[in-house]
C-alpha cells in the first residue's frame, strides 16, 4: 500500500482545532476530580477510601470470614482488580497491607498471615502472604443484603459495589487516614473506639452537646503505638476547626542495665516511627558530636516482649539530660499535623470532632432506618403467606378438591383465589405446598410463626415511627461494637508538658554530665552502697548534723568524694575495684535505710564468694591497712593504687581472705579480734608500707583453729568501744541469740605485733567462740535484715562475760557521721 503524499488533501473530519489551555484545564479538572473522589480522600460516613471499601466488600463477598481459613493475598488483589478497582495491583496490595498493620490502624480490619511489613521494612510479595477479614471488619460490612446502602456499577458496568459501607462504628475517627489529592490532603489521627463511641452516644442523646462536652469523652488521639502526647492545645484546635497539630513522645524509663551501667529503655515510640530510624538518627547525632553521653544502642525488640530499645548512658552523664537531648535531636519526639478533610455528600470538607461524629450518626441512623424498612417489608410478605397457608390448612380437603378438579395450575390458582379469597401470592404458595406440611404440628408451627411475625412487625413499625427509639437502637449497636472490639487507651495524654526545642542553633552538644558536687558514699552493714549529697558546710566540716543522722542501717565504712570522682572498694579476695559514685542511687543522708542503695557485690559484679569489706579513697595520702582471717596484716601506700584499676593489694595464702580494711595513717592503731575472744591492738607504725604484690606480715598470733573475725584501724582519741558477741559453734545460724558486751577500748592494753593479745570476753556455759566483733565509736547493731537491734550498755570489764541478747545481731557498725 502506497502512503499518501504529504501535500495530498486530508479527509474532512480527521483533524479538529482546539484551544490548548482549555483542553489542559479540562483534562486537569477530570484528573483532579478522579483523584479527589475516587482515590485519595475517605468518605466521612465509613471512613474508607474507594480501594479500601472495595477490598473489604470483595473479601466479604468471597466469604473470607474470621472463622474460615486465610487465602493468598494475590487472590484477593486479583478479585478486587478484576471486578471493582480500575487500577493496578500495587496500590490494591498496599491498601490491603495497611488494613492489616496493627501499628498503622488502631483497630485493624484485615487479619494478615505472613510478613505484612514493619515500620522500618516493607511487606512480602502478595504471593507469599495470606489474608482474611478481621472481626471488626464484619461490623463494617454487615447487613449489606438488607438494602442499607445504595449500590453503584463498577468501572465496566458488569458488577455492583456499595457506594458506602454500613459501618457499625465510626471508623474514620477510630483508625484515622492519610492521603494526598490534587490541591488538598488529609491526615487524621487514630482514636480509641470506646471513647469515640461514648462521645457518639452522648451526641445522640444530646444533639446540642458542645465541643467541650464531647472532649470529656474524647480527650485526644489514641495512637496504635502508644507513646505520650504532650501539650493538648493543638488537639483542641483540631477538634474545633479540623486543623491542628500535637507532639508525641516515646515512652521511656531510666533503668539500671548492669551493676555499673545505667540506660534509657524505650518501650513505645511515636506514631509511625520505627526503631531503626531512631537508631540511625542517634548514630548521626553522635557522629556529628551533637549528642554526647551515649555508649551504645541495642534493639531488643521481639514478638514476645514487644518494643525494647536500650540506649546505654556513659558513666558520669545525667540520663535525664541525655533523654532531653534525644527528644530534641531524634524521632523520640515527633509531630503530627491534623487535617480532617473527608468527603461529605460528594464534596471535600474540613471537619471538626462534632462534625465528624454528626456525619457518621446521620449515616448510621439512615442505615438502621433502611434496614428496619427492609425487614418490615420482608416480615409483612412472610406474614401474608403464612396467613394464606393457615386458611388452606383449616379446609385442606376442599383445597385439594379444587386443585384436583382444575385443568391446569393457572386454573387452580384462579379458583383458589375465588373460593378462599386469597391473593395471587398466597395461591401460588399453596400450590407449591408439600404434603408433609399438612400435619397438625405444622399448623401449630405456622400459628407460632404468625404470632412472632406480628410482634416483630409491631416493633419495627414502632421503631420507624419514633425518632427516640431509632436513636436508642443506634446507641445500643454502637455500645455493642465498642464492647466487642474496644481496647483500653494506649497513649498517655500530658497537658502542658515541656516540648523539646528543635532549633539547630547554639552549641554543637550540650553538657550532659552530672554536676561534680561533693558527696559521701556509704557501705552499710547489710552490704549496700549508697550516695548522699553533701551541703557545702557538710563537705567542709565532714559531719552530718545530729538531726539528720540515720535511725536505721549501720555504716561499715564511708568515703567523701565527688559525684564524678573515683573511690576504691576492697574485697575479701584482696582486690581493689575502682568505681565512680555517679551511677549509685542518691538519697538524703537521713534516708540510709536497710533497703536504700544497691547491693555492693552486684553493683561491682563480684562472684559469689567475693564480698566488699570496705570503701577507701584513692587520692588520699594515708596507706591502706588490710587484715586477713589468718592473722596477716599489711599496709599499702596510696601511690601503689592511685593509677591502678582492679588491682591486687595482697598475695593471699590458700584459704585465706581479707576480713577488714581501712585507711591507716601513722598515729592510728590496728586492731585484730579473733573468734577465740583474743583482741590485739598495736600501733600502725609497726607495719611498714609494702608493694601491692607483697604477702604482708604477721599481725596476730592465733591459737590452733582460731580465725580473725574483725580487723580495723582505730583512732584512740575518738573514745572507741569494743563490741563482742559470743555464741555456740553447734547452734544453727540465726537460731542462737548469744550474749554480748560493750567495753571501752582503753580497757585493752596495747601489745606488740605478732603476739596473741588479751582476752576480750569470758564465755558462758555453752559458748565457745565469738560470732561477731567490732571496734569503733558510736556502735549500732542491726539484724540480718538491717533492722535495729539493742546492744548491752557500755562499761563492761575487758574480760567479763556477756549479757544474753534479746535478738540475733547480724552486724555492727557506726552511725552516719
MIGURO-802816 format. One record per residue (C-alpha): residue in one letter; x, y, z. Coordinates in pm, whole numbers, padded with zeros to 5 digits. Each point is the difference from the previous one (the first is absolute). Example, Ala and Ser with C-alpha at 12.3 -4.5 7.8 and 13.67 -1.06 7.14 Angstrom:
<nodes>
A_01230_-00450_00780 .
S_00137_00344_-00066 .
</nodes>
This chain:
<nodes>
X_00000_00000_00000 .
X_00142_00336_-00104 .
X_-00005_00265_00273 .
X_-00178_00326_-00092 .
X_00203_00293_-00115 .
X_00070_00270_00260 .
X_-00160_00263_-00218 .
X_-00314_-00206_-00062 .
X_-00321_00136_00156 .
X_-00093_-00141_00347 .
X_-00344_-00164_00020 .
X_-00256_00225_00158 .
X_-00067_-00076_00371 .
X_00340_-00151_00090 .
X_00144_00313_00165 .
X_-00170_00236_00243 .
X_00145_00328_00118 .
X_-00030_00049_00379 .
X_00133_00254_00248 .
X_00295_-00146_00192 .
X_-00070_00187_00325 .
X_-00363_-00109_-00004 .
X_00096_-00363_-00059 .
X_00262_00008_00275 .
X_-00246_00153_00244 .
X_-00263_-00259_-00079 .
X_00242_-00293_00018 .
X_00148_00125_00326 .
X_-00342_00043_00155 .
X_-00099_-00352_-00103 .
X_00322_-00137_00148 .
X_-00043_00204_00319 .
X_-00360_-00116_00032 .
X_00107_-00363_-00041 .
X_00273_00028_00262 .
X_-00213_00185_00252 .
X_-00316_-00207_-00027 .
X_00126_-00339_-00110 .
X_00338_-00045_00161 .
X_00144_00230_00266 .
X_-00276_00121_00233 .
X_-00215_-00217_00228 .
X_-00373_00019_00036 .
X_-00091_00156_00335 .
X_-00273_-00262_00051 .
X_00201_-00324_00000 .
X_00349_00153_00014 .
X_00123_-00198_-00301 .
X_00158_00092_-00329 .
X_-00147_-00171_-00307 .
X_00274_-00260_-00026 .
X_-00034_-00091_00369 .
X_-00376_-00027_-00030 .
X_00033_-00223_-00305 .
X_00250_-00227_00175 .
X_-00224_-00053_00303 .
X_-00312_-00049_-00211 .
X_00168_-00247_-00233 .
X_00150_-00197_00289 .
X_-00344_-00017_00163 .
X_-00148_-00113_-00333 .
X_00268_-00270_-00023 .
X_-00099_-00127_00344 .
X_00338_00073_00162 .
X_-00147_00017_00348 .
X_00209_-00018_00319 .
X_-00120_-00356_00068 .
X_00130_-00125_-00337 .
X_00348_-00056_-00132 .
X_00231_00260_-00150 .
X_00044_00027_-00376 .
X_00289_00138_-00202 .
X_00008_00377_-00009 .
X_00064_-00023_-00373 .
X_-00342_-00161_-00042 .
X_-00169_00284_00186 .
X_00190_00258_-00205 .
X_-00095_-00175_-00321 .
X_-00370_-00015_00087 .
X_-00008_00368_00099 .
X_00190_00108_-00309 .
X_-00203_-00217_-00239 .
X_-00342_00094_00132 .
X_00005_00335_00178 .
X_00318_00208_-00005 .
X_00111_00158_-00329 .
X_00367_00030_00098 .
X_00304_-00224_00035 .
X_00075_-00269_00253 .
X_00269_00198_00187 .
X_-00231_00263_00155 .
X_-00256_-00269_00084 .
X_00258_-00207_00187 .
X_00138_00308_00174 .
X_-00349_00083_00127 .
X_-00056_-00362_00106 .
X_00327_-00001_00193 .
X_-00084_00319_00186 .
X_-00338_-00141_00102 .
X_00185_-00289_00166 .
X_00278_00194_00179 .
X_-00064_00040_00374 .
X_00251_00285_00016 .
X_-00186_00197_-00269 .
X_-00363_-00054_00104 .
X_-00137_00017_00353 .
X_-00250_-00274_-00090 .
X_00141_-00211_-00290 .
X_-00263_-00114_-00248 .
X_00193_-00279_-00174 .
X_00151_-00302_00171 .
X_00334_-00048_-00174 .
X_00207_-00316_00006 .
X_00364_00038_-00098 .
X_00233_00295_-00035 .
X_-00218_00309_-00027 .
X_00293_00232_00062 .
X_00119_00212_00289 .
X_00065_00366_00064 .
X_00348_-00041_-00145 .
X_-00059_-00253_-00276 .
X_-00258_-00077_-00268 .
X_-00223_-00308_-00027 .
X_00067_-00318_-00190 .
X_-00145_-00046_-00347 .
X_-00373_-00085_-00017 .
X_00078_-00353_-00115 .
X_00166_-00065_00337 .
X_-00260_00151_00236 .
X_-00353_-00106_00088 .
X_-00300_00195_00124 .
X_-00356_-00018_00125 .
X_-00236_00247_00161 .
X_00060_00096_00362 .
X_-00304_-00007_00233 .
X_-00042_00382_00002 .
X_-00032_-00005_-00380 .
X_-00320_-00201_00036 .
X_-00148_00295_00187 .
X_00078_00223_-00297 .
X_-00148_-00233_-00263 .
X_-00297_-00151_00185 .
X_-00358_00023_-00135 .
X_00109_00086_-00355 .
X_-00269_-00242_-00126 .
X_-00275_00198_00177 .
X_-00003_00309_-00223 .
X_00181_00213_00259 .
X_00209_00190_-00258 .
X_-00017_00076_-00371 .
X_00192_-00212_-00250 .
X_00167_00148_-00307 .
X_00148_-00163_-00312 .
X_00367_-00086_-00017 .
X_00236_00149_-00258 .
X_-00136_-00210_-00290 .
X_-00360_-00037_00116 .
X_00017_-00379_00047 .
X_-00016_-00006_00380 .
X_-00146_00207_00280 .
X_00187_00138_00300 .
X_-00118_00189_00309 .
X_00026_00376_-00018 .
X_00085_-00004_00372 .
X_00017_-00271_00267 .
X_-00250_-00014_00289 .
X_00283_00050_00254 .
X_-00122_-00108_00345 .
X_00266_00219_00167 .
X_00161_00338_-00092 .
X_00291_-00141_-00197 .
X_00134_00334_-00121 .
X_00064_00128_00352 .
X_00109_-00337_00137 .
X_00256_-00090_-00267 .
X_00079_00338_-00149 .
X_00129_00035_-00353 .
X_00252_00176_-00219 .
X_-00012_00099_-00364 .
X_00127_00255_-00251 .
X_-00238_00122_-00267 .
X_00029_00285_-00250 .
X_00012_00329_00185 .
X_-00096_-00156_00331 .
X_00106_-00270_00243 .
X_-00136_-00182_00302 .
X_00176_-00121_00313 .
X_-00215_-00130_00284 .
X_00119_-00151_00327 .
X_-00134_-00330_00140 .
X_-00216_00006_00313 .
X_-00122_-00243_00260 .
X_-00314_-00187_-00106 .
X_-00154_-00002_00348 .
X_00049_00375_00042 .
X_-00131_00085_-00347 .
X_-00311_-00214_00049 .
X_-00062_00167_00338 .
X_00015_00341_-00167 .
X_-00226_-00114_-00285 .
X_-00266_-00140_00233 .
X_00013_00320_00206 .
X_-00059_00204_-00315 .
X_-00289_-00230_-00090 .
X_-00163_00062_00335 .
X_00093_00370_00012 .
X_-00004_00145_-00355 .
X_00096_00343_00132 .
X_00316_-00125_00175 .
X_00297_00236_-00019 .
X_00356_-00083_-00102 .
X_00115_00028_00361 .
X_-00256_-00262_00103 .
X_00110_-00235_-00278 .
X_00367_00043_00096 .
X_-00083_-00134_00343 .
X_-00050_-00332_-00179 .
X_00270_00043_-00268 .
X_00287_00188_00170 .
X_00244_-00068_-00284 .
X_00128_-00251_-00255 .
X_00090_-00354_00103 .
X_00286_-00114_-00221 .
X_00058_-00367_-00086 .
X_00362_00020_00120 .
X_-00091_00161_00332 .
X_00251_00265_00102 .
X_-00067_00332_00170 .
X_-00178_00305_-00142 .
X_00130_00325_00148 .
X_-00182_00333_-00009 .
X_-00367_-00039_-00097 .
X_-00059_00351_-00136 .
X_00047_-00112_-00361 .
X_-00246_-00285_00052 .
X_-00266_00241_00124 .
X_00052_00214_-00310 .
X_-00031_-00305_-00226 .
X_-00321_-00113_00171 .
X_-00145_00347_-00041 .
X_00110_00088_-00355 .
X_00126_-00324_-00155 .
X_00362_00120_-00007 .
X_00266_-00015_00269 .
X_00311_-00181_00112 .
X_00141_-00175_00303 .
X_00330_-00154_00105 .
X_00051_-00358_00104 .
X_00278_-00141_00210 .
X_00133_-00348_00048 .
X_-00078_-00170_00329 .
X_00330_-00048_00178 .
X_00141_-00100_00336 .
X_00344_00035_00154 .
X_00115_-00340_00123 .
X_00306_-00164_00148 .
X_00115_-00220_-00289 .
X_00297_-00155_00178 .
X_00168_00043_00339 .
X_00188_00305_-00123 .
X_-00197_00105_-00306 .
X_-00310_00216_-00033 .
X_-00210_00023_-00313 .
X_-00313_00143_-00156 .
X_-00249_-00271_-00097 .
X_-00253_00091_-00271 .
X_-00316_-00212_00001 .
X_-00231_00211_-00219 .
X_00083_00228_-00294 .
X_-00191_00286_-00164 .
X_-00254_-00089_-00267 .
X_00155_-00153_-00314 .
X_00358_00034_00131 .
X_00209_-00318_-00013 .
X_00294_-00100_00222 .
X_00246_-00014_-00290 .
X_-00075_00360_-00088 .
X_00062_00102_00361 .
X_00329_-00192_00012 .
X_00115_00161_-00324 .
X_-00076_00351_00128 .
X_00180_-00069_00328 .
X_00309_-00119_-00185 .
X_-00006_00307_-00225 .
X_-00028_00234_00299 .
X_00284_-00176_00185 .
X_00222_00003_-00310 .
X_-00067_00371_-00052 .
X_00085_00059_00370 .
X_-00342_00154_00056 .
X_-00081_-00266_00259 .
X_00228_-00127_00276 .
X_-00031_-00243_00286 .
X_-00122_-00303_-00200 .
X_00210_-00316_00011 .
X_-00208_-00233_-00218 .
X_-00347_-00067_-00140 .
X_-00149_-00349_-00005 .
X_-00330_-00107_-00156 .
X_-00145_-00286_00210 .
X_-00342_00006_-00166 .
X_-00168_-00338_-00043 .
X_-00351_-00136_-00044 .
X_-00029_-00120_00359 .
X_00109_00316_00185 .
X_-00081_00260_-00266 .
X_00207_00310_-00059 .
X_00309_00037_00220 .
X_00268_00244_-00113 .
X_00285_00031_00252 .
X_00220_00313_-00010 .
X_00307_-00034_00220 .
X_00119_00308_00192 .
X_00366_00067_00068 .
X_00110_00024_00361 .
X_-00018_00353_00137 .
X_-00279_00120_-00230 .
X_-00344_00094_00117 .
X_-00248_-00241_-00167 .
X_-00282_00253_00023 .
X_00208_00267_-00173 .
X_00100_-00247_-00272 .
X_-00366_-00093_-00047 .
X_-00096_00363_-00052 .
X_00264_00027_-00274 .
X_-00130_-00319_-00159 .
X_-00346_00157_-00011 .
X_00147_00303_-00174 .
X_00226_-00172_-00251 .
X_-00171_-00330_-00083 .
X_-00351_-00128_-00088 .
X_-00055_-00098_00365 .
X_-00208_00317_-00015 .
X_-00199_00056_-00318 .
X_-00283_00222_-00120 .
X_-00333_-00094_-00157 .
X_-00198_00251_-00205 .
X_-00376_-00052_00001 .
X_-00190_00092_-00318 .
X_-00349_-00148_00015 .
X_-00100_00009_-00366 .
X_-00263_-00253_-00111 .
X_-00281_-00032_-00252 .
X_-00343_00106_00122 .
X_-00284_-00026_-00250 .
X_00256_-00034_-00278 .
X_00184_00318_00097 .
X_00335_00028_00186 .
X_-00040_00173_00336 .
X_00218_00075_00299 .
X_-00174_-00136_00307 .
X_00037_00044_00373 .
X_-00075_-00267_00257 .
X_-00368_00085_00032 .
X_-00050_00010_-00377 .
X_00172_-00336_-00045 .
X_-00222_-00161_00261 .
X_-00315_00162_-00139 .
X_00068_-00112_-00358 .
X_00058_-00355_00119 .
X_-00312_-00004_00220 .
X_-00217_00131_-00283 .
X_00133_-00281_-00217 .
X_-00055_-00260_00268 .
X_-00356_00120_00067 .
X_-00072_-00031_-00372 .
X_00151_-00351_-00006 .
X_-00215_-00116_00293 .
X_-00307_00164_-00154 .
X_00049_-00168_-00339 .
X_00075_-00333_00167 .
X_-00314_00024_00211 .
X_-00212_00083_-00303 .
X_00149_-00292_-00190 .
X_-00063_-00239_00288 .
X_-00354_00135_00044 .
X_-00076_-00064_-00366 .
X_00142_-00351_00011 .
X_-00195_-00087_00313 .
X_-00323_00136_-00144 .
X_00050_-00211_-00312 .
X_00065_-00307_00212 .
X_-00301_00067_00222 .
X_-00216_00030_-00308 .
X_00111_-00344_-00117 .
X_-00036_-00159_00343 .
X_-00355_00133_00038 .
X_-00093_-00145_-00341 .
X_00152_-00334_00092 .
X_-00195_-00011_00325 .
X_-00322_00059_-00196 .
X_00085_-00289_-00229 .
X_00088_-00238_00286 .
X_-00330_00074_00179 .
X_-00193_-00133_-00304 .
X_00264_-00214_-00163 .
X_-00247_-00257_-00144 .
X_-00182_00263_-00202 .
X_00334_00147_-00111 .
X_00109_-00337_-00129 .
X_-00333_-00051_-00176 .
X_00030_00339_-00173 .
X_00350_-00080_-00119 .
X_-00091_-00354_-00121 .
X_-00300_00121_-00198 .
X_00198_00278_-00172 .
X_00133_-00054_-00354 .
X_00334_00173_00058 .
X_00198_00205_00258 .
X_-00132_00329_-00136 .
X_-00360_-00111_00044 .
X_00079_-00140_00348 .
X_00155_00333_00103 .
X_-00302_00194_-00114 .
X_-00251_-00233_00167 .
X_00192_00013_00330 .
X_-00006_00380_-00012 .
X_-00375_-00002_-00064 .
X_-00107_-00273_00243 .
X_00219_00095_00299 .
X_00043_00372_-00069 .
X_00379_-00030_-00031 .
X_00254_00219_-00177 .
X_00200_-00118_-00296 .
X_00315_-00040_00216 .
X_-00190_-00203_00259 .
X_-00153_-00224_-00264 .
X_00337_-00061_-00166 .
X_00153_-00084_00338 .
X_-00279_-00252_00076 .
X_00048_-00168_-00336 .
X_00366_-00053_00088 .
X_-00091_-00143_00342 .
X_00149_-00338_00088 .
X_-00224_-00269_00145 .
X_00214_-00031_00315 .
X_-00107_00354_00098 .
X_-00358_-00127_00042 .
X_00060_-00145_00349 .
X_-00147_00142_00317 .
X_00349_00090_00122 .
X_00060_00215_-00311 .
X_-00315_00194_00078 .
X_00123_00072_00353 .
X_00335_00113_-00142 .
X_-00170_00232_-00246 .
X_-00214_00154_00270 .
X_00308_00060_00217 .
X_00181_00150_-00298 .
X_-00298_00225_-00070 .
X_-00004_00130_00355 .
X_00378_00061_-00004 .
X_-00025_00182_-00332 .
X_-00280_00219_00126 .
X_00207_00091_00308 .
X_00307_00080_-00212 .
X_-00204_00209_-00241 .
X_-00149_00197_00288 .
X_00346_00062_00146 .
X_00143_00111_-00335 .
X_-00295_00230_-00066 .
X_00043_00153_00346 .
X_00375_00042_-00060 .
X_-00051_00174_-00335 .
X_-00264_00226_00144 .
X_00215_00127_00288 .
X_00321_00199_-00040 .
X_00083_-00064_00366 .
X_-00021_-00378_-00042 .
X_00200_00018_-00320 .
X_00281_00191_00171 .
X_-00009_-00240_00293 .
X_00040_-00293_-00239 .
X_00302_00168_-00163 .
X_00150_00063_00344 .
X_-00046_-00365_00103 .
X_00173_-00123_-00313 .
X_00287_00244_00055 .
X_00042_-00119_00357 .
X_00004_-00361_-00119 .
X_00275_00080_-00252 .
X_00205_00178_00266 .
X_-00038_-00292_00238 .
X_00096_-00253_-00267 .
X_00296_00179_-00158 .
X_00106_00274_00243 .
X_00328_-00011_00191 .
X_00142_00219_00279 .
X_00176_00325_-00086 .
X_00364_-00038_-00097 .
X_00118_00360_-00038 .
X_00065_00210_00308 .
X_-00121_00362_-00017 .
X_00204_00270_00176 .
X_-00148_00346_-00007 .
X_00256_00279_00005 .
X_00305_-00229_-00001 .
X_00338_00138_-00109 .
X_00077_-00023_-00370 .
X_00359_-00034_-00113 .
X_00127_00279_-00224 .
X_00134_-00119_-00334 .
X_00196_00313_-00087 .
X_00335_-00080_-00158 .
X_00162_00312_00136 .
X_00219_00006_00308 .
X_00282_-00229_00111 .
X_00064_-00326_-00180 .
X_-00059_-00205_00312 .
X_-00135_00095_00339 .
X_00186_-00093_00319 .
X_-00196_-00302_00115 .
X_00236_-00111_00276 .
X_-00112_-00013_00358 .
X_00107_00293_00217 .
X_00320_-00096_00182 .
X_-00145_00086_00340 .
X_00145_-00123_00330 .
X_-00153_-00322_00122 .
X_00059_-00276_00252 .
X_-00014_-00367_-00091 .
X_-00099_-00249_00270 .
X_00048_-00375_00028 .
X_-00268_-00118_00241 .
X_00018_-00293_00238 .
X_-00255_-00181_-00220 .
X_00234_00022_-00299 .
X_-00159_00285_-00196 .
X_00161_00306_-00155 .
X_-00174_00336_-00014 .
X_00093_00356_-00087 .
X_-00114_00298_00204 .
X_00025_00360_-00114 .
X_00196_00230_00232 .
X_-00074_00364_00060 .
X_00300_00230_-00028 .
X_00026_00032_00380 .
X_-00015_-00378_00040 .
X_00262_-00054_-00270 .
X_00231_00243_00175 .
X_-00061_-00118_00354 .
X_-00044_-00369_-00073 .
X_-00277_-00043_00260 .
X_-00370_-00053_-00055 .
X_-00208_00193_00253 .
X_-00154_-00226_00266 .
X_-00352_00082_-00119 .
X_00078_-00158_-00337 .
X_00168_-00317_00125 .
X_-00157_-00324_-00108 .
X_-00208_-00203_00244 .
X_00026_-00311_-00211 .
X_00291_-00186_-00161 .
X_00348_-00013_00151 .
X_00302_00116_-00200 .
X_00302_-00219_-00065 .
X_00208_00267_-00174 .
X_-00039_00328_-00188 .
X_00199_00217_-00242 .
X_-00035_00370_-00082 .
X_00036_00066_-00371 .
X_-00182_00169_-00289 .
X_-00273_-00130_-00228 .
X_00240_-00058_-00290 .
X_00296_-00085_00221 .
X_00144_-00346_00065 .
X_00039_-00220_00305 .
X_00103_-00355_00068 .
X_-00182_-00303_00136 .
X_00216_-00263_00171 .
X_-00129_-00356_-00020 .
X_00056_-00319_00195 .
X_00222_-00122_-00286 .
X_00253_00275_00074 .
X_-00091_00203_-00308 .
X_-00083_00368_-00034 .
X_-00272_00082_-00253 .
X_-00023_00358_-00123 .
X_-00345_00156_-00038 .
X_-00167_00336_-00044 .
X_-00301_00093_00212 .
X_-00183_00162_-00293 .
X_-00211_-00310_-00064 .
X_-00072_-00072_00367 .
X_-00348_00084_00131 .
X_00001_00344_00163 .
X_-00203_00046_00320 .
X_-00003_00254_00280 .
X_00230_-00085_00289 .
X_-00296_-00064_00227 .
X_-00144_-00259_-00240 .
X_00274_-00263_00018 .
X_-00228_-00288_00089 .
X_00051_-00375_-00032 .
X_-00155_00004_-00347 .
X_00178_00317_-00114 .
X_00266_-00017_-00268 .
X_00106_-00299_-00204 .
X_00168_-00327_00093 .
X_00373_00067_-00009 .
X_00091_-00348_-00122 .
X_-00249_00019_-00289 .
X_00094_00357_-00088 .
X_00367_-00097_-00038 .
X_-00076_-00332_-00170 .
X_00179_-00213_00260 .
X_-00016_-00377_00007 .
X_-00199_-00184_00266 .
X_00297_-00056_00233 .
X_00136_00356_-00022 .
X_-00144_00285_00204 .
X_00075_00366_00068 .
X_00153_00064_00344 .
X_00080_00372_-00020 .
X_-00002_00316_-00211 .
X_00320_00204_-00019 .
X_00101_00327_-00171 .
X_00243_-00019_-00289 .
X_00146_00349_00021 .
X_00077_-00001_00374 .
X_00352_-00013_00137 .
X_-00045_-00248_00291 .
X_00088_-00361_-00079 .
X_-00274_-00261_-00009 .
X_00020_-00272_00267 .
X_-00138_-00349_-00062 .
X_-00051_-00291_00242 .
X_-00075_-00360_-00095 .
X_-00180_-00287_00167 .
X_00334_-00177_00063 .
X_00140_00299_00188 .
X_00211_00160_-00274 .
X_00028_00379_-00009 .
X_00120_00231_-00275 .
X_00016_00370_-00075 .
X_-00001_00116_-00364 .
X_00103_00354_-00090 .
X_-00246_00219_-00189 .
X_00247_00041_-00287 .
X_-00019_-00375_-00068 .
X_-00373_00015_-00080 .
X_-00046_00355_-00131 .
X_00010_-00091_-00370 .
X_-00091_-00368_00015 .
X_-00330_-00153_-00104 .
X_-00133_-00314_00173 .
X_00345_-00066_00147 .
X_00108_-00270_00243 .
X_00101_00149_00336 .
X_00132_-00310_00179 .
X_00114_-00346_-00096 .
X_-00220_-00226_00211 .
X_00089_-00347_00112 .
X_-00232_-00281_-00107 .
X_-00323_00012_00201 .
X_00069_00345_00139 .
X_-00219_00307_-00053 .
X_-00009_00368_00093 .
X_-00234_00074_00292 .
X_00056_00374_00032 .
X_00170_00302_-00154 .
X_00024_00371_00078 .
X_00227_00303_-00052 .
X_00271_-00025_00266 .
X_00215_00312_00035 .
X_00277_00014_00257 .
X_-00148_00058_00345 .
X_-00290_-00242_-00040 .
X_-00010_-00346_00151 .
X_-00070_-00325_-00179 .
X_-00237_-00241_00177 .
X_-00050_-00375_-00047 .
X_-00278_-00198_00172 .
X_00005_-00378_-00031 .
X_-00295_-00234_00044 .
X_00165_-00149_00311 .
X_-00061_00340_00168 .
X_00358_00126_-00030 .
X_00048_00372_-00084 .
X_00328_00153_-00114 .
X_00068_00371_-00047 .
X_00328_00149_-00118 .
X_00124_00317_-00162 .
X_-00033_00027_-00378 .
X_00363_00108_-00027 .
X_00096_-00356_00094 .
X_-00104_-00099_-00355 .
X_00209_00159_-00271 .
X_-00175_00066_-00332 .
X_00065_-00263_-00268 .
X_-00055_-00039_-00370 .
X_-00315_-00146_-00146 .
X_00143_-00343_-00069 .
X_00135_-00052_00356 .
X_-00166_-00259_00221 .
X_-00002_00214_00315 .
X_00134_-00094_00346 .
X_-00119_-00167_00315 .
X_-00263_00206_00176 .
X_-00142_-00215_00282 .
X_00117_-00336_00126 .
X_-00301_-00229_-00018 .
X_-00068_-00310_00204 .
X_-00059_-00325_-00180 .
X_-00331_00011_-00185 .
X_-00062_00369_00068 .
X_-00073_00257_-00270 .
X_-00032_00378_-00009 .
X_-00356_00137_00007 .
X_00087_00373_00002 .
X_00278_00225_-00121 .
X_00007_00377_-00011 .
X_00190_00321_00058 .
X_-00102_00198_00308 .
X_00073_00352_00121 .
X_00024_-00026_00379 .
X_-00096_00366_00042 .
X_-00356_-00063_-00126 .
X_-00091_-00202_00316 .
X_-00059_-00327_-00185 .
X_-00166_-00303_00156 .
X_00034_-00372_-00056 .
X_-00316_-00199_-00081 .
X_00019_-00380_00024 .
X_-00276_-00256_-00058 .
X_00054_-00358_00123 .
X_-00183_-00315_-00095 .
X_00024_-00371_-00061 .
X_00158_-00161_-00303 .
X_-00261_-00277_00021 .
X_-00301_00231_-00028 .
X_-00179_00056_-00329 .
X_00073_00330_-00168 .
X_-00256_00259_00113 .
X_-00150_-00227_00265 .
X_00222_00093_00297 .
X_-00016_00360_00120 .
X_00315_-00049_00210 .
X_00139_00255_00243 .
X_00180_00329_-00052 .
X_00181_00278_00175 .
X_00130_00349_-00072 .
X_00333_00102_00158 .
X_00213_00311_-00027 .
X_00292_-00039_-00238 .
X_00230_00145_00264 .
X_-00064_-00312_00210 .
X_00216_-00201_-00242 .
X_00375_00053_00038 .
X_00211_00032_-00316 .
X_00225_-00293_-00088 .
X_00271_-00055_-00255 .
X_-00074_-00109_-00352 .
X_-00008_-00376_-00056 .
X_-00100_-00072_00360 .
X_-00316_-00169_00126 .
X_-00162_00308_00158 .
X_-00233_-00012_00301 .
X_-00334_-00162_00073 .
X_-00298_00210_-00106 .
X_-00294_-00199_00146 .
X_-00051_-00291_00235 .
X_-00224_-00271_-00148 .
X_-00315_-00113_00175 .
X_-00102_-00362_00024 .
X_-00067_-00135_-00350 .
X_00196_00279_-00170 .
X_00330_-00077_-00173 .
X_00069_00284_-00247 .
X_-00063_00357_-00101 .
X_-00247_00020_-00285 .
X_00051_00373_-00051 .
X_00229_00279_00117 .
X_00036_00366_-00078 .
X_00215_00292_00120 .
X_-00088_00365_-00056 .
X_-00200_00299_00122 .
X_-00379_00027_00028 .
X_-00086_-00368_-00054 .
X_-00327_-00097_-00165 .
X_-00121_-00359_-00025 .
X_-00233_-00136_-00270 .
X_-00149_-00334_-00087 .
X_00056_-00188_-00320 .
X_-00288_00197_-00154 .
X_00148_00336_00103 .
X_-00251_00061_00279 .
X_00138_00164_00316 .
X_00106_-00220_00293 .
X_00071_00095_00361 .
X_00353_-00036_00141 .
X_00081_-00044_00371 .
X_00097_00321_00180 .
X_00362_00111_-00032 .
X_00249_-00024_00289 .
X_00051_-00375_00035 .
X_00341_-00123_00112 .
X_00248_-00119_-00258 .
X_-00025_-00373_00076 .
X_-00351_-00009_00145 .
X_-00270_-00231_-00123 .
X_-00265_00129_-00235 .
X_-00369_00065_00065 .
X_-00265_-00210_-00174 .
X_-00136_00179_-00306 .
X_-00367_00048_-00093 .
X_00049_-00065_-00372 .
X_00263_-00126_-00240 .
X_00247_00271_-00104 .
X_00119_-00032_-00356 .
X_00246_00290_-00023 .
X_00133_00296_00193 .
X_00110_00331_-00147 .
X_-00004_00366_00077 .
X_-00260_00269_-00040 .
X_00015_00234_-00299 .
X_00260_00266_00072 .
</nodes>
